[in-house]
Amino acid sequence: MNTLRRAALLLLLIAGSSFGQTAEAPLLTVGLDCWVGRDGPPFFTNFIRCMVDRDLPYPTLADQHLDAFLGSLHTELHSKSGADAERMYKANIELVRESVSVWNIRIFSYPYEWSWAEGLPQQLVRSVLCPRDVSCTVNVYSR
């Protein structure tokens, strides 16, 4: 639950003053790049892991090493696959563990083909991490 509060807080900071304004259309776009990952033994828990899409405006982090890693992770997601991003994430787990830069949504199993076709992983991320009244684009990369 603490992770969800952190994610909501970060997205509120990203959204800025658009929440105080009343408008028909969202004034800000928040983007999330996500992939499906899996923790190892003993539980082999599946997660949808998400980070802020770096193709859109995003707040720079004070930790330059973490900021550079997230840039590399973003490039990895866009140029290869979720499995490659997961390996990179796990290799740098100590760097991201204490930061609020990657959010994890626990899921029971890897999404079935029909759920990808219906956009269910994206809908789950939108419902958990995206602020209301803000345009939120979600990309979930598969293996």
Helices and strands as residue ranges (DSSP letters): H 2-15, G 16-20, E 29-38, E 46-52, H 64-79, H 82-91, H 93-97, E 103-107, H 113-117, H 120-129, E 135-141
